């Protein structure tokens, strides 16, 4: 049987061991490999030491250039049945070229999270004003991201809250959207029995990539306000900070006599969580699903986070830990969870239930199969029904295309 061809256009080469976005992309890669697709991944970026080894997965790699007609020839020769953009920025950069030179390819946008939501929340936080949907709608990046979603045939939305914003606030047609959270294997009872018990765990963990602004802010908040309150009540406890690309100002926060230990990148995050008693994720802004909270649940580790951190994570189920907003309440919740075994074990059980109920990949793969199949069956009609997308695609062709060509000519 002839294999279909998938082209993934990535802003960066995936790093599953350091980012939730990298894990998400690996899950999508595994999905398309199971569907017998031949995959090519293309990017303008340079690979890092933590980039996934795509060769071992049988995935071809291609280096592409921005604002360069060489991509046109590349995608024409490849002639993919499906093109997957790894975030709206790559759709902005290459979507119009795909539409012109591979017009029959199904264009899928993996939003990862709504970047506009995350950035608007950060802006509101830094200006000490409450977040509102009006503030989000007024941002230029929101208009850019929503335009990208409209131009795509299908957009993968990772959070139910973000689905709410698109469907209920913006009234977007659900035919161009699909809610697709992390695709996880259920946790078995046998696996659960391998987790360390309450008595065999010590200390707190905090995990987050240092290139991600919400993580850096969370660590700063822990150091300045939250951890001193916890340490005062638990003088023998330590907080271990893990993450790739931690900036120098975070590394300089390492203070052994205060139990604030900056460890850096962890090669095996499962070991980190299986040793920690409580995970701390005091996120004051952000979007999407939080990989650190998923990793904690998958290793039986309760978490303390904010409403932003827990957003979209647990549906109507009880969270696997505590949700608090202020320094004092986060510290009090962390101390209680650390000391109260029955509360801790209840939170652990909640995490087990959340993973197995909300993230079972067999359920979501079936839904994704149906979505892709129905759109591919009559792509022309699907696009005709998305008239807003057609308008935005036309405008993009008329503006982005000629700006890109001007830049290309200027660079010769």
Secondary structure, DSSP 4 states (H G I P E B T S, - for coil): -PPEEEEEEESS---TTT-HHHHHHHHHHHHHHHTTEEEEEEESSPP-TTS--GGGGT-EEEE--TT-THHHHHHHHH--SEEEESSHHHHHHHHHHHHHHSTTSEEEEE-SS-HHHHHHHHHHHHTT----HHHHHHSHHHHHHHHHHHHSSEEEE--HHHHHIIIIIS---GGGEEE----BPPPPHHHHTTSPPSTT--SEEEE--TTSHHHHHHHHHIIIIIHHHHHHH-TT--EEEE-TT--HHHHTT-BGGGTEEEEE--S-HHHHHHH-SEEEE--SS--S--HHHHHHHHTT-EEEE-HHHHTTTSTTSPPSEEE--SHHHHHHHHHHHHH-HHHHHHHHHHHHHHHHHH-BHHHHHHHHHHHHHHHHHTHHHHHHH-HHHHHHHHHHHHHHHHHHHHHHHHH-
